[in-house]
Amino acid sequence: DMKVTQMPRYLIKRMGENVLLECGQDMSHETMYWYRQDPGLGLQLIYISYDVDSNSEGDIPKGYRVSRKKREHFSLILDSAKTNQTSVYFCASRLTVYEQYFGPGTRLTVL
Amino acid sequence: AQSVTQPDARVTVSEGASLQLRCKYSYSGTPYLFWYVQYPRQGLQLLLKYYSGDPVVQGVNGFEAEFIKSNSSFHLRKASVHWSDSAVYFCAVSRGGTNAYKVIFGKGTHLHVLP
């Protein structure tokens, strides 16, 4: 069964703290994504990863960075989190041009 | 540039009624089109997809969509909705080809089905 996992599911941090969101997939998909979802804005693309150590900025990369050292694992890092980074973050993976598979999301609150 | 417009932010229908959720896209080439559904506190799940061939595609749970190239539309339909169909529906477009990595999502339509 194809699956994308995200950890943690819920996270509360204080402004200025570092945040690590983790995503895993068991489908050996080359391409992985990080999105954030805010009310009324839909999904906004933060980063795309084409494969290990091959990452590209999406539409809103400022304040974020990513790491992909294994094909199955893709991390999103917030260095010194800000309150406007409070959001729900989704990871997805994709096999070439076909549909994406989404994780359940991480709800991040930055106080 | 690619874009997706879902003109209806919220749609309310009664259980058993028919449904159409609208989606229009802007793309100059041959698009790959998707509809996803998001239930509360969950990630997006694929409902159906269109790559080529028959412009009417069938999806899960009785959903279908029709690709109309002349109108740049990919509306989602269901003949009879159930209360459990209440969710947010996203239309998405991607271009074809080997470098088609980016997927553009609409802002979503929140469907509320009255029991």
Boltz contact constraints between the chains, C-beta under 6 A:
constraints:
  - contact:
      token1: [A, 31]
      token2: [B, 101]
      max_distance: 6.0
  - contact:
      token1: [A, 42]
      token2: [B, 105]
      max_distance: 6.0
  - contact:
      token1: [A, 42]
      token2: [B, 107]
      max_distance: 6.0
  - contact:
      token1: [A, 42]
      token2: [B, 108]
      max_distance: 6.0
  - contact:
      token1: [A, 43]
      token2: [B, 105]
      max_distance: 6.0
  - contact:
      token1: [A, 48]
      token2: [B, 101]
      max_distance: 6.0
  - contact:
      token1: [A, 90]
      token2: [B, 43]
      max_distance: 6.0
  - contact:
      token1: [A, 97]
      token2: [B, 100]
      max_distance: 6.0
  - contact:
      token1: [A, 99]
      token2: [B, 34]
      max_distance: 6.0
  - contact:
      token1: [A, 99]
      token2: [B, 46]
      max_distance: 6.0
  - contact:
      token1: [A, 99]
      token2: [B, 49]
      max_distance: 6.0
  - contact:
      token1: [A, 102]
      token2: [B, 43]
      max_distance: 6.0
  - contact:
      token1: [A, 102]
      token2: [B, 44]
      max_distance: 6.0
  - contact:
      token1: [A, 103]
      token2: [B, 43]
      max_distance: 6.0
  - contact:
      token1: [A, 104]
      token2: [B, 42]
      max_distance: 6.0
  - contact:
      token1: [A, 104]
      token2: [B, 43]
      max_distance: 6.0
  - contact:
      token1: [A, 105]
      token2: [B, 43]
      max_distance: 6.0
